[in-house]
Amino acid sequence: MAEDTDPAPIPRQRPCAICGKLALPKYRPFCSARCADIDLGRWLKASYVIPGASLDEAEAGKPGNRQDDEG
């Protein structure tokens, strides 16, 4: 009697987030250590920015943080 079971699904390979080559599982979502290092360098240089108010603006809006509140 033959079993009608599907084999495990093959994970879809995605392109490298930096160069577009196929990503390798070892470096996912990148294709190599080089591309992973490029991405890390971009984060460290602040090339990538998460949208939102800057920290300076957020701090200025908090009560009690204004200089003229000191008396």
N, CA, C and O atoms as a printed pandas DataFrame, in Angstrom:
     atom_number atom_name residue_name chain_id  residue_number  x_coord  y_coord  z_coord
0              1         N          MET        A               1    0.843   -1.165    0.000
1              2        CA          MET        A               1    0.000    0.000    0.000
2              3         C          MET        A               1    0.894    1.236    0.000
3              4         O          MET        A               1    1.737    1.394    0.884
4              5         N          ALA        A               2    0.718    2.095   -0.968
5              6        CA          ALA        A               2    1.549    3.289   -1.095
6              7         C          ALA        A               2    0.927    4.443   -0.314
7              8         O          ALA        A               2   -0.289    4.634   -0.321
8              9         N          GLU        A               3    1.767    5.191    0.345
9             10        CA          GLU        A               3    1.285    6.348    1.100
10            11         C          GLU        A               3    1.260    7.564    0.190
11            12         O          GLU        A               3    2.175    7.773   -0.607
12            13         N          ASP        A               4    0.220    8.356    0.310
13            14        CA          ASP        A               4    0.093    9.575   -0.481
14            15         C          ASP        A               4    0.501   10.774    0.368
15            16         O          ASP        A               4   -0.337   11.586    0.761
16            17         N          THR        A               5    1.776   10.872    0.642
17            18        CA          THR        A               5    2.265   12.002    1.427
18            19         C          THR        A               5    3.164   12.859    0.553
19            20         O          THR        A               5    3.932   12.348   -0.262
20            21         N          ASP        A               6    3.058   14.145    0.732
21            22        CA          ASP        A               6    3.910   15.072   -0.008
22            23         C          ASP        A               6    5.269   15.156    0.681
23            24         O          ASP        A               6    5.347   15.139    1.909
24            25         N          PRO        A               7    6.325   15.246   -0.097
25            26        CA          PRO        A               7    7.635   15.445    0.519
26            27         C          PRO        A               7    7.700   16.825    1.167
27            28         O          PRO        A               7    6.901   17.709    0.856
28            29         N          ALA        A               8    8.636   16.991    2.045
29            30        CA          ALA        A               8    8.789   18.291    2.722
30            31         C          ALA        A               8    8.975   19.387    1.680
31            32         O          ALA        A               8    9.708   19.199    0.709
32            33         N          PRO        A               9    8.318   20.532    1.873
33            34        CA          PRO        A               9    8.457   21.607    0.889
34            35         C          PRO        A               9    9.890   22.124    0.841
35            36         O          PRO        A               9   10.564   22.253    1.863
36            37         N          ILE        A              10   10.326   22.413   -0.369
37            38        CA          ILE        A              10   11.675   22.948   -0.560
38            39         C          ILE        A              10   11.612   24.447   -0.298
39            40         O          ILE        A              10   10.809   25.147   -0.914
40            41         N          PRO        A              11   12.455   24.951    0.615
41            42        CA          PRO        A              11   12.414   26.384    0.897
42            43         C          PRO        A              11   12.790   27.181   -0.350
43            44         O          PRO        A              11   13.729   26.832   -1.065
44            45         N          ARG        A              12   12.062   28.232   -0.591
45            46        CA          ARG        A              12   12.309   29.085   -1.759
46            47         C          ARG        A              12   13.563   29.920   -1.528
47            48         O          ARG        A              12   13.699   30.576   -0.495
48            49         N          GLN        A              13   14.465   29.893   -2.481
49            50        CA          GLN        A              13   15.668   30.706   -2.355
50            51         C          GLN        A              13   15.335   32.140   -2.741
51            52         O          GLN        A              13   14.653   32.384   -3.736
52            53         N          ARG        A              14   15.813   33.061   -1.963
53            54        CA          ARG        A              14   15.562   34.482   -2.205
54            55         C          ARG        A              14   16.864   35.148   -2.629
55            56         O          ARG        A              14   17.950   34.646   -2.340
56            57         N          PRO        A              15   16.749   36.269   -3.308
57            58        CA          PRO        A              15   17.967   36.968   -3.717
58            59         C          PRO        A              15   18.646   37.643   -2.530
59            60         O          PRO        A              15   18.000   37.999   -1.545
60            61         N          CYS        A              16   19.954   37.811   -2.644
61            62        CA          CYS        A              16   20.744   38.518   -1.633
62            63         C          CYS        A              16   20.218   39.941   -1.508
63            64         O          CYS        A              16   19.903   40.578   -2.512
64            65         N          ALA        A              17   20.125   40.431   -0.301
65            66        CA          ALA        A              17   19.613   41.775   -0.055
66            67         C          ALA        A              17   20.556   42.863   -0.567
67            68         O          ALA        A              17   20.142   44.014   -0.702
68            69         N          ILE        A              18   21.805   42.526   -0.851
69            70        CA          ILE        A              18   22.776   43.516   -1.306
70            71         C          ILE        A              18   23.022   43.429   -2.813
71            72         O          ILE        A              18   22.879   44.426   -3.522
72            73         N          CYS        A              19   23.393   42.237   -3.309
73            74        CA          CYS        A              19   23.814   42.133   -4.711
74            75         C          CYS        A              19   22.808   41.439   -5.617
75            76         O          CYS        A              19   22.930   41.534   -6.839
76            77         N          GLY        A              20   21.824   40.750   -5.068
77            78        CA          GLY        A              20   20.807   40.124   -5.879
78            79         C          GLY        A              20   21.081   38.671   -6.260
79            80         O          GLY        A              20   20.206   38.021   -6.832
80            81         N          LYS        A              21   22.272   38.140   -5.960
81            82        CA          LYS        A              21   22.543   36.728   -6.212
82            83         C          LYS        A              21   21.697   35.898   -5.256
83            84         O          LYS        A              21   21.128   36.433   -4.304
84            85         N          LEU        A              22   21.612   34.595   -5.505
85            86        CA          LEU        A              22   20.844   33.751   -4.598
86            87         C          LEU        A              22   21.494   33.707   -3.221
87            88         O          LEU        A              22   22.699   33.485   -3.098
88            89         N          ALA        A              23   20.695   33.919   -2.202
89            90        CA          ALA        A              23   21.189   33.907   -0.825
90            91         C          ALA        A              23   21.500   32.480   -0.407
91            92         O          ALA        A              23   20.799   31.543   -0.790
92            93         N          LEU        A              24   22.544   32.323    0.373
93            94        CA          LEU        A              24   22.916   31.017    0.909
94            95         C          LEU        A              24   22.400   30.900    2.335
95            96         O          LEU        A              24   22.410   31.881    3.079
96            97         N          PRO        A              25   21.950   29.713    2.725
97            98        CA          PRO        A              25   21.418   29.545    4.090
98            99         C          PRO        A              25   22.405   29.977    5.171
99           100         O          PRO        A              25   21.995   30.498    6.208
100          101         N          LYS        A              26   23.691   29.767    4.942
101          102        CA          LYS        A              26   24.694   30.118    5.952
102          103         C          LYS        A              26   24.728   31.621    6.221
103          104         O          LYS        A              26   24.988   32.040    7.349
104          105         N          TYR        A              27   24.470   32.432    5.203
105          106        CA          TYR        A              27   24.577   33.889    5.331
106          107         C          TYR        A              27   23.233   34.599    5.161
107          108         O          TYR        A              27   23.195   35.824    5.044
108          109         N          ARG        A              28   22.153   33.861    5.146
109          110        CA          ARG        A              28   20.842   34.414    4.851
110          111         C          ARG        A              28   20.566   35.671    5.649
111          112         O          ARG        A              28   20.813   35.656    6.855
112          113         N          PRO        A              29   20.081   36.745    5.083
113          114        CA          PRO        A              29   19.538   36.946    3.748
114          115         C          PRO        A              29   20.572   37.387    2.716
115          116         O          PRO        A              29   20.216   38.008    1.714
116          117         N          PHE        A              30   21.820   37.081    2.942
117          118        CA          PHE        A              30   22.899   37.476    2.034
118          119         C          PHE        A              30   23.485   36.261    1.340
119          120         O          PHE        A              30   23.203   35.122    1.714
120          121         N          CYS        A              31   24.316   36.516    0.310
121          122        CA          CYS        A              31   24.925   35.406   -0.422
122          123         C          CYS        A              31   26.318   35.087    0.106
123          124         O          CYS        A              31   26.852   34.014   -0.174
124          125         N          SER        A              32   26.909   35.999    0.863
125          126        CA          SER        A              32   28.275   35.792    1.336
126          127         C          SER        A              32   28.539   36.660    2.564
127          128         O          SER        A              32   27.749   37.535    2.919
128          129         N          ALA        A              33   29.674   36.387    3.196
129          130        CA          ALA        A              33   30.083   37.203    4.345
130          131         C          ALA        A              33   30.363   38.635    3.892
131          132         O          ALA        A              33   30.137   39.586    4.641
132          133         N          ARG        A              34   30.856   38.782    2.661
133          134        CA          ARG        A              34   31.148   40.121    2.131
134          135         C          ARG        A              34   29.888   40.984    2.104
135          136         O          ARG        A              34   29.905   42.122    2.572
136          137         N          CYS        A              35   28.795   40.444    1.558
137          138        CA          CYS        A              35   27.550   41.207    1.499
138          139         C          CYS        A              35   27.002   41.480    2.904
139          140         O          CYS        A              35   26.450   42.552    3.153
140          141         N          ALA        A              36   27.148   40.535    3.809
141          142        CA          ALA        A              36   26.714   40.751    5.188
142          143         C          ALA        A              36   27.516   41.892    5.819
143          144         O          ALA        A              36   26.958   42.713    6.546
144          145         N          ASP        A              37   28.826   41.944    5.542
145          146        CA          ASP        A              37   29.658   43.020    6.080
146          147         C          ASP        A              37   29.302   44.368    5.466
147          148         O          ASP        A              37   29.340   45.389    6.153
148          149         N          ILE        A              38   28.959   44.383    4.184
149          150        CA          ILE        A              38   28.535   45.630    3.538
150          151         C          ILE        A              38   27.281   46.156    4.225
151          152         O          ILE        A              38   27.182   47.349    4.513
152          153         N          ASP        A              39   26.326   45.272    4.489
153          154        CA          ASP        A              39   25.086   45.673    5.153
154          155         C          ASP        A              39   25.365   46.206    6.559
155          156         O          ASP        A              39   24.803   47.224    6.963
156          157         N          LEU        A              40   26.230   45.518    7.300
157          158        CA          LEU        A              40   26.579   45.972    8.649
158          159         C          LEU        A              40   27.219   47.354    8.591
159          160         O          LEU        A              40   26.900   48.219    9.407
160          161         N          GLY        A              41   28.115   47.570    7.635
161          162        CA          GLY        A              41   28.751   48.876    7.487
162          163         C          GLY        A              41   27.741   49.971    7.200
163          164         O          GLY        A              41   27.878   51.090    7.694
164          165         N          ARG        A              42   26.732   49.658    6.408
165          166        CA          ARG        A              42   25.693   50.654    6.117
166          167         C          ARG        A              42   24.905   51.007    7.369
167          168         O          ARG        A              42   24.558   52.171    7.572
168          169         N          TRP        A              43   24.619   50.025    8.208
169          170        CA          TRP        A              43   23.928   50.322    9.466
170          171         C          TRP        A              43   24.811   51.171   10.377
171          172         O          TRP        A              43   24.334   52.126   10.991
172          173         N          LEU        A              44   26.091   50.830   10.466
173          174        CA          LEU        A              44   26.987   51.556   11.366
174          175         C          LEU        A              44   27.237   52.987   10.907
175          176         O          LEU        A              44   27.476   53.865   11.736
176          177         N          LYS        A              45   27.187   53.236    9.603
177          178        CA          LYS        A              45   27.373   54.587    9.064
178          179         C          LYS        A              45   26.069   55.375    9.053
179          180         O          LYS        A              45   26.046   56.529    8.625
180          181         N          ALA        A              46   24.991   54.767    9.516
181          182        CA          ALA        A              46   23.655   55.376    9.542
182          183         C          ALA        A              46   23.130   55.640    8.141
183          184         O          ALA        A              46   22.388   56.598    7.926
184          185         N          SER        A              47   23.513   54.791    7.178
185          186        CA          SER        A              47   22.964   54.906    5.830
186          187         C          SER        A              47   21.510   54.459    5.806
187          188         O          SER        A              47   20.722   54.934    4.988
188          189         N          TYR        A              48   21.159   53.554    6.695
189          190        CA          TYR        A              48   19.777   53.109    6.833
190          191         C          TYR        A              48   19.164   53.890    7.990
191          192         O          TYR        A              48   19.794   54.073    9.031
192          193         N          VAL        A              49   17.930   54.346    7.796
193          194        CA          VAL        A              49   17.256   55.116    8.838
194          195         C          VAL        A              49   15.843   54.578    8.999
195          196         O          VAL        A              49   15.136   54.360    8.015
196          197         N          ILE        A              50   15.448   54.370   10.213
197          198        CA          ILE        A              50   14.076   53.964   10.505
198          199         C          ILE        A              50   13.270   55.244   10.672
199          200         O          ILE        A              50   13.624   56.084   11.499
200          201         N          PRO        A              51   12.183   55.416    9.900
201          202        CA          PRO        A              51   11.427   56.668    9.954
202          203         C          PRO        A              51   10.836   56.920   11.335
203          204         O          PRO        A              51   10.438   55.991   12.038
204          205         N          GLY        A              52   10.787   58.175   11.700
205          206        CA          GLY        A              52   10.196   58.580   12.968
206          207         C          GLY        A              52   10.816   59.882   13.428
207          208         O          GLY        A              52   11.737   60.396   12.794
208          209         N          ALA        A              53   10.319   60.410   14.518
209          210        CA          ALA        A              53   10.845   61.646   15.070
210          211         C          ALA        A              53   12.261   61.413   15.593
211          212         O          ALA        A              53   12.569   60.340   16.111
212          213         N          SER        A              54   13.108   62.411   15.455
213          214        CA          SER        A              54   14.466   62.269   15.968
214          215         C          SER        A              54   14.432   62.246   17.491
215          216         O          SER        A              54   13.473   62.716   18.103
216          217         N          LEU        A              55   15.461   61.708   18.091
217          218        CA          LEU        A              55   15.513   61.625   19.548
218          219         C          LEU        A              55   15.511   63.004   20.183
219          220         O          LEU        A              55   14.930   63.185   21.253
220          221         N          ASP        A              56   16.149   63.985   19.548
221          222        CA          ASP        A              56   16.176   65.338   20.087
222          223         C          ASP        A              56   14.764   65.920   20.159
223          224         O          ASP        A              56   14.400   66.551   21.151
224          225         N          GLU        A              57   13.967   65.705   19.102
225          226        CA          GLU        A              57   12.602   66.215   19.099
226          227         C          GLU        A              57   11.749   65.501   20.143
227          228         O          GLU        A              57   10.916   66.129   20.795
228          229         N          ALA        A              58   11.947   64.215   20.304
229          230        CA          ALA        A              58   11.170   63.450   21.279
230          231         C          ALA        A              58   11.491   63.905   22.700
231          232         O          ALA        A              58   10.588   64.030   23.527
232          233         N          GLU        A              59   12.755   64.151   22.988
233          234        CA          GLU        A              59   13.158   64.611   24.318
234          235         C          GLU        A              59   12.633   66.015   24.592
235          236         O          GLU        A              59   12.233   66.306   25.719
236          237         N          ALA        A              60   12.623   66.897   23.588
237          238        CA          ALA        A              60   12.176   68.275   23.772
238          239         C          ALA        A              60   10.687   68.333   24.099
239          240         O          ALA        A              60   10.238   69.256   24.778
240          241         N          GLY        A              61    9.926   67.362   23.627
241          242        CA          GLY        A              61    8.492   67.371   23.850
242          243         C          GLY        A              61    8.062   66.830   25.202
243          244         O          GLY        A              61    6.893   66.959   25.564
244          245         N          LYS        A              62    8.965   66.233   25.956
245          246        CA          LYS        A              62    8.601   65.675   27.258
246          247         C          LYS        A              62    8.477   66.789   28.298
247          248         O          LYS        A              62    9.304   67.700   28.323
248          249         N          PRO        A              63    7.466   66.728   29.147
249          250        CA          PRO        A              63    7.331   67.741   30.202
250          251         C          PRO        A              63    8.503   67.670   31.179
251          252         O          PRO        A              63    8.987   66.590   31.517
252          253         N          GLY        A              64    8.940   68.830   31.617
253          254        CA          GLY        A              64   10.014   68.885   32.604
254          255         C          GLY        A              64   11.403   68.905   31.993
255          256         O          GLY        A              64   12.386   68.970   32.732
256          257         N          ASN        A              65   11.523   68.854   30.683
257          258        CA          ASN        A              65   12.831   68.863   30.033
258          259         C          ASN        A              65   13.200   70.225   29.490
259          260         O          ASN        A              65   14.275   70.386   28.914
260          261         N          ARG        A              66   12.338   71.203   29.658
261          262        CA          ARG        A              66   12.641   72.541   29.142
262          263         C          ARG        A              66   13.498   73.279   30.141
263          264         O          ARG        A              66   13.317   73.142   31.351
264          265         N          GLN        A              67   14.426   74.058   29.637
265          266        CA          GLN        A              67   15.347   74.789   30.514
266          267         C          GLN        A              67   14.634   75.861   31.301
267          268         O          GLN        A              67   15.019   76.151   32.434
268          269         N          ASP        A              68   13.561   76.480   30.706
269          270        CA          ASP        A              68   12.899   77.553   31.442
270          271         C          ASP        A              68   11.977   77.019   32.543
271          272         O          ASP        A              68   11.405   77.811   33.292
272          273         N          ASP        A              69   11.820   75.690   32.660
273          274        CA          ASP        A              69   11.059   75.112   33.761
274          275         C          ASP        A              69   11.830   75.162   35.073
275          276         O          ASP        A              69   11.244   75.087   36.154
276          277         N          GLU        A              70   13.159   75.290   34.965
277          278        CA          GLU        A              70   13.977   75.326   36.176
278          279         C          GLU        A              70   13.770   76.668   36.852
279          280         O          GLU        A              70   13.758   77.699   36.179
280          281         N          GLY        A              71   13.610   76.679   38.129
281          282        CA          GLY        A              71   13.307   77.961   38.724
282          283         C          GLY        A              71   14.045   78.232   39.892
283          284         O          GLY        A              71   13.880   79.292   40.495
